[in-house]
Structures are given as C-alpha cells and as structure tokens.
Amino acid sequence: MEINRKRRHILLIAGCALILGFIVVADTTFSSFSLRIFNLCGIYIILALSLNLINGFTGLFSLGHAGFMALGAYISALLTMSPAQKEMNFFMSPIVPFLADMQLPFIPALIIAGLTAGLAGFLIGTPVLHLHDDYLAIATLGFAEIIRVILTNLQSVTNGALGLKGLPKYASTYMIWGLAIVSIAFMFALINSAFGRACKAVRDNEIAAQAMGVNIARVKITSFTISSFMAGLGGALLGHLMNTIDPKMFTFSLTYNIVLIVVLGGNGSISGSCIAAIVVTVAMEALRFLDGPLNFIVFQTQGLPGLRMVVFSALLLLVVIYRQQGLMGKKEFSWEILECLPFQRKVK
C-alpha cells in the first residue's frame, strides 16, 4: 500500500510537470492562431467545470450560463479599459461619469467580475431553484436572455449593440491555464468535501437527502452561486482573449456549446469535462475546412457554409447514441491505467 501511494505521488508530480512544461512550450512555440485555440481550451475547461457543478453534481438543468459570462465579460472590460479607450468606444452616447475615469488592474477586475456574476446567480437562483427539470431550464434561459437584452439597451454603460472594442489583452496563456488548473483543483476539493457529497445526494434523491438532514435549498443556491462565479471568470477571460465583446457573443448557442462539452465528457465527471473541452474546441477548428470549397473524386463543391457543424453534430450524435453516459460517465481519471507500464514493479 505504501509503495502504491508513493508511486501515485511520483506519477502526480510527473504529470503536473509535464502539463506545466507543455504550457510553457505552447506559449513560446505555437503560432498566434494555434495559441488562441489552446487558450480557448483552457477557458472552456473553466466553463465546463462550472456548468458540471450544477448539471452533473447537483442535478439541476440550467441553461443560463451565457448570461453570467456576459456579466463577467462586461464588468471586467469596463473596469480595465483606459479612459481613452472608453472615449473611443462610446462615440454615440457618452459613458456614465462614474465609469469614465475608472481603471483597475486585471486581477481585482477579474475578481469583481466573478463576484458580480456570483451575486446575480444568487439573486436569480433564490426564486427559481424550487423548479425542476424543464421548468428550471426555461427559467434560467429566460434570465440569460433578459441579461443580454439589458446589456444591449444600456447604451451609456455597455455601448449597446456596438459592444466594446480594444480590450486590454490581459488573458495570457499563463493566466488562463493557471486559472484552469486552480479550477480543476478547486472542483476536486469541493466534490470530495461534505458539501460535494451533499450535492450528489441532492442529485440522486432529494427526498432521501432531506430525510438525512441535508438543507436542499442551501445546497442548490450555493452550487448555483459558485457556478455563476466561475462562469463570470470564464466570460472575463474570453473577452480579454478576443479583445472585443458584444451582446451577440452571449446567445444561447454559447450555452449550448458548454452543455455539449459537459454531456460529451460525462455528467458528474471532472476529468470528462476537461477532456471534452479540449476535444470539442480542437475539433470545431479542425473541421473548419469543410465550410470552404472541397474537391472530391466524384464531385466538387464551391463551399457549403455550415457543413462543418453538420458533420460535427453527426459525429456527436453517434457518440450520444452509442455511449449515452459520455466519455467518462461519472468516473474520474485514475493512475491505475498506468499500472501496466514497463517501469512499474509488481509487489509480491
């Protein structure tokens, strides 16, 4: 047993060193396009983990993630942009005076963005979390759309439909993947705690959990608030990576992509969410050539915009049909799969 424990510690240290080394290599050698896709993988890991906390571990069906991402993105953008940048963006209607000269460093702005999204999640979750299944999904989707419409019409605060351009590029590779690694470690610690066990109990059987003394309402609201906080962080990082935001970025299709990652990786699996986030993000770009002209042996096409999504959806449909539990189900990555490696010695 002691040898197995020591072996796992060595493998864990080696795995962490390998990941950190790959991040350094990617930041120094990848092209700008490849590096952006690599960083998008890290952002989608954060977003998938946040939604998995609600959908996978607590058993709630929420479709409001895009709204909390929008709040985080706009709050962080408005707090980090310089007065000159704000003046250039707000040419149709001047920005409100108290935001015109306000500029904060990225880290405090990121925390404030996450806290604002978390507060919104708490305020929204308190009245609607007594709903179940489809009704909860419709309610959260409606609140996300309300947030998007408000952001579109607050011309003097958000610049309306024009959005915000020229955001400072604070979302570096180390910042994004550092927060992704922290999010993974936080999720493992949270799920293995007493609160995580309470979330699983609520997911499996609310009546039995309540009979065992679990405060159902508190567990749901807390998980929803934490998830909203993480979604706000992900939205802020996405905005600073793209250097521009507008309300059209945060439609239902963005939430759909995150739900897709969670379902493909496995509801209730942290490892599955991380793997699926990378696979889906890379595959979406790898299949982009399908939208352009194609030259087959039998026929040629002049370009079919949207064919990439058709093929991608068909592949996902096959996965869902033949493996409904997702890639990992509810299981997590284990070092046991490395037991067969040559350097592993058998203990007699």
C-alpha positions in Angstrom: 0.0 0.0 0.0 2.8 2.4 0.9 4.6 1.6 -2.4 1.4 2.3 -4.3 0.9 5.6 -2.5 4.5 6.6 -3.2 4.0 5.6 -6.9 0.9 7.7 -7.2 2.7 10.7 -5.7 5.6 10.3 -8.2 3.1 10.0 -11.1 1.2 13.0 -9.9 4.3 15.2 -9.7 5.5 13.9 -13.1 2.1 14.6 -14.7 1.9 18.1 -13.3 5.5 18.8 -14.5 4.5 17.5 -18.0 1.5 19.7 -18.1 3.4 22.8 -17.0 6.1 22.1 -19.5 3.6 21.7 -22.3 2.1 25.1 -21.4 5.5 26.8 -21.5 6.3 25.2 -24.8 2.9 26.1 -26.3 3.3 29.7 -25.2 6.7 30.0 -26.8 6.4 27.9 -29.9 2.8 27.9 -31.1 1.6 30.2 -33.8 -0.8 33.0 -32.8 -3.8 31.0 -34.1 -2.8 27.8 -32.5 -2.1 29.5 -29.2 -5.6 31.1 -29.3 -7.2 27.7 -29.8 -5.0 26.4 -27.0 -6.2 29.2 -24.7 -9.8 28.7 -25.7 -9.4 25.1 -24.4 -8.4 26.4 -21.0 -11.4 28.8 -20.9 -13.8 26.1 -21.9 -12.4 23.9 -19.2 -13.4 26.5 -16.6 -16.8 27.0 -18.1 -17.5 23.2 -18.4 -16.5 22.6 -14.8 -18.8 25.4 -13.6 -21.8 24.0 -15.5 -20.9 20.5 -14.5 -21.2 21.6 -10.8 -24.9 22.4 -11.5 -25.9 19.9 -14.1 -23.7 17.0 -13.2 -23.1 17.0 -9.5 -26.2 18.8 -8.1 -28.7 17.5 -10.7 -30.1 20.9 -11.8 -30.7 21.6 -15.5 -29.6 25.2 -16.1 -29.3 27.0 -19.4 -28.4 30.4 -18.2 -24.6 30.3 -18.4 -24.2 32.7 -21.2 -25.8 35.5 -19.1 -23.4 35.1 -16.3 -20.5 35.0 -18.8 -21.7 38.3 -20.3 -21.8 39.9 -16.9 -18.3 38.9 -16.1 -17.0 40.0 -19.5 -18.6 43.4 -19.4 -17.7 44.1 -15.8 -14.1 43.2 -16.4 -13.9 45.1 -19.6 -15.3 48.3 -18.1 -13.0 48.2 -15.1 -9.8 47.5 -17.1 -10.2 49.8 -20.1 -8.4 53.1 -20.0 -10.4 56.4 -20.2 -9.1 57.0 -23.7 -10.3 53.6 -24.9 -13.8 54.2 -23.3 -14.0 57.6 -25.0 -13.2 56.0 -28.4 -15.9 53.3 -27.9 -18.7 55.5 -26.6 -19.0 57.9 -29.5 -22.7 57.6 -30.0 -23.7 58.1 -26.3 -21.2 59.2 -23.6 -20.4 56.7 -20.9 -21.8 57.3 -17.4 -19.4 59.7 -15.5 -18.6 57.3 -12.6 -17.2 54.7 -15.1 -15.4 57.2 -17.4 -12.2 57.6 -15.4 -12.3 54.2 -13.5 -9.5 51.8 -14.3 -8.4 48.9 -12.2 -5.6 46.2 -12.6 -6.7 43.0 -14.2 -6.7 40.7 -11.1 -9.0 42.9 -9.0 -11.3 43.5 -12.0 -11.4 39.7 -12.6 -12.4 39.1 -9.0 -15.1 41.8 -9.1 -16.4 40.4 -12.4 -16.7 36.9 -10.8 -18.3 38.2 -7.6 -20.9 40.2 -9.7 -21.8 37.1 -11.7 -22.0 35.1 -8.5 -24.3 37.7 -6.9 -26.5 37.6 -10.0 -26.6 33.8 -9.7 -27.6 34.0 -6.1 -30.4 36.6 -6.8 -31.7 34.6 -9.7 -31.3 31.2 -8.1 -33.1 32.1 -4.9 -36.6 32.3 -6.5 -36.2 29.8 -9.4 -34.3 26.8 -7.9 -37.5 25.3 -6.4 -38.4 24.5 -10.0 -37.3 21.2 -11.6 -36.1 19.8 -14.9 -37.5 21.6 -18.0 -39.1 24.4 -16.0 -35.8 25.3 -14.4 -34.1 25.2 -17.8 -36.7 27.5 -19.3 -36.5 29.9 -16.3 -32.6 30.2 -16.4 -32.7 30.5 -20.2 -35.2 33.4 -19.8 -33.0 35.1 -17.2 -29.9 34.8 -19.5 -31.9 36.4 -22.4 -33.0 39.2 -20.0 -29.4 39.9 -19.1 -28.4 40.0 -22.8 -31.3 42.4 -23.7 -30.4 44.7 -20.8 -26.8 44.8 -21.9 -27.9 45.6 -25.4 -30.1 48.5 -24.3 -27.8 50.1 -21.7 -26.1 52.3 -24.3 -24.4 54.6 -21.8 -22.9 51.7 -19.8 -22.3 48.8 -22.2 -22.2 50.8 -25.5 -25.3 48.8 -26.5 -25.2 46.6 -29.6 -21.9 48.1 -30.7 -20.1 46.3 -27.9 -16.6 47.2 -26.6 -13.5 47.1 -28.8 -9.9 47.2 -28.0 -10.0 45.4 -24.6 -6.5 45.1 -23.0 -5.1 41.6 -23.7 -4.6 40.5 -20.2 -5.7 36.9 -20.8 -2.3 35.4 -21.3 -1.6 31.7 -21.6 -0.3 31.5 -18.0 -3.3 33.4 -16.7 -5.8 31.3 -18.5 -4.3 27.9 -17.8 -3.3 28.9 -14.2 -7.0 29.6 -13.5 -8.0 26.4 -15.3 -5.6 24.3 -13.1 -6.9 26.2 -10.0 -10.5 25.5 -11.1 -9.7 21.8 -11.5 -8.1 21.5 -8.1 -10.9 23.5 -6.5 -13.6 21.2 -8.1 -11.8 18.1 -6.9 -11.6 19.5 -3.4 -15.2 20.7 -3.4 -16.7 17.5 -4.7 -14.7 15.4 -2.2 -15.9 17.6 0.7 -19.0 17.3 2.8 -20.7 19.9 0.5 -19.8 17.8 -2.6 -21.4 14.7 -1.0 -24.5 16.7 -0.2 -24.7 17.9 -3.9 -24.5 14.3 -5.0 -27.2 13.3 -2.5 -29.5 16.0 -3.8 -28.8 14.9 -7.4 -29.5 11.2 -6.7 -32.6 11.6 -4.4 -33.8 14.9 -3.0 -36.3 13.3 -0.6 -33.7 10.9 0.8 -31.2 13.7 1.1 -33.7 15.9 3.0 -34.5 13.0 5.3 -30.8 12.7 6.1 -30.7 16.3 7.2 -29.4 18.0 4.0 -30.6 21.5 3.5 -31.8 21.2 -0.1 -32.3 24.9 -0.8 -28.9 25.9 0.6 -27.1 23.3 -1.4 -28.8 24.3 -4.6 -28.3 28.0 -4.1 -24.6 27.6 -3.0 -23.7 25.4 -6.0 -25.6 27.8 -8.4 -23.7 30.8 -6.9 -20.3 29.1 -7.2 -21.1 28.0 -10.8 -22.1 31.6 -11.7 -18.9 33.0 -10.1 -16.8 30.6 -12.3 -18.8 31.5 -15.4 -18.1 35.1 -14.7 -14.4 34.4 -14.6 -14.6 32.5 -17.8 -16.5 35.2 -19.5 -14.0 37.8 -18.4 -11.1 35.7 -19.7 -12.9 35.2 -23.0 -13.5 38.9 -23.5 -9.8 39.8 -22.9 -8.7 36.9 -25.1 -10.8 38.1 -28.0 -10.1 41.8 -27.3 -13.8 42.6 -28.1 -17.2 41.8 -26.8 -20.8 42.5 -27.8 -24.2 41.1 -26.8 -24.3 38.7 -29.8 -21.4 36.7 -28.4 -23.5 35.6 -25.4 -26.5 34.0 -27.1 -28.0 30.5 -26.3 -25.5 28.9 -28.8 -22.7 29.7 -26.4 -24.5 27.9 -23.6 -25.3 25.1 -25.9 -21.6 24.6 -26.6 -20.8 24.3 -22.9 -23.7 21.9 -22.3 -22.4 19.9 -25.2 -19.0 19.6 -23.6 -20.5 18.6 -20.2 -22.7 15.9 -21.8 -20.0 14.6 -24.1 -17.5 14.3 -21.2 -19.9 12.8 -18.8 -22.3 14.5 -16.3 -20.6 14.3 -12.9 -17.0 13.8 -14.2 -14.4 16.5 -13.8 -11.9 14.6 -15.9 -14.5 14.1 -18.6 -15.3 17.8 -18.7 -11.6 18.7 -19.2 -11.1 16.1 -21.9 -14.3 17.0 -23.8 -13.5 20.7 -23.6 -10.2 20.2 -25.4 -11.6 17.7 -27.9 -14.6 19.8 -28.8 -12.6 23.1 -29.1 -9.9 21.5 -31.3 -12.4 19.5 -33.4 -14.5 22.6 -34.1 -11.5 24.3 -35.7 -10.1 21.2 -37.3 -13.3 20.7 -39.3 -13.5 24.3 -40.4 -12.1 23.3 -43.8 -15.5 21.7 -44.6 -17.1 25.2 -45.0 -14.8 26.0 -47.9 -14.5 24.6 -51.4 -14.0 20.8 -51.4 -12.6 18.6 -54.2 -13.8 15.0 -54.1 -13.0 12.4 -56.7 -16.7 12.2 -57.8 -17.8 15.8 -57.3 -16.7 19.2 -56.2 -18.3 21.9 -54.0 -17.9 25.6 -54.2 -18.2 26.0 -50.5 -21.0 25.0 -48.1 -21.1 27.3 -45.1 -22.4 25.3 -42.1 -21.2 21.9 -43.3 -18.7 21.8 -40.5 -21.5 22.0 -37.9 -23.5 19.3 -39.8 -20.6 16.8 -39.7 -19.7 17.8 -36.2 -23.3 17.3 -35.0 -23.5 13.9 -36.8 -20.3 12.7 -35.0 -21.7 13.9 -31.7 -25.0 12.2 -32.4 -23.2 8.9 -32.9 -21.4 9.3 -29.6 -24.6 10.1 -27.7 -26.4 7.1 -29.3 -23.7 4.6 -28.6 -22.3 6.0 -25.4 -25.0 7.9 -23.6 -23.0 8.3 -20.4 -20.4 10.3 -22.2 -16.7 9.7 -22.5 -16.0 9.2 -18.7 -19.5 8.7 -17.3 -19.3 9.7 -13.7 -15.8 8.3 -13.3 -12.5 10.2 -12.9 -9.1 9.6 -14.3 -7.1 7.1 -12.3 -3.4 6.3 -12.3 -4.5 2.6 -12.2 -4.5 2.7 -16.0 -0.7 3.1 -15.9 -0.1 0.0 -13.8 0.9 -1.9 -16.9 3.8 0.4 -17.8 7.2 -1.3 -18.0 8.7 0.7 -15.2 6.0 -0.5 -12.7 7.2 -3.3 -10.5 4.9 -5.9 -9.1 4.7 -6.0 -5.4 4.9 -9.6 -4.0 
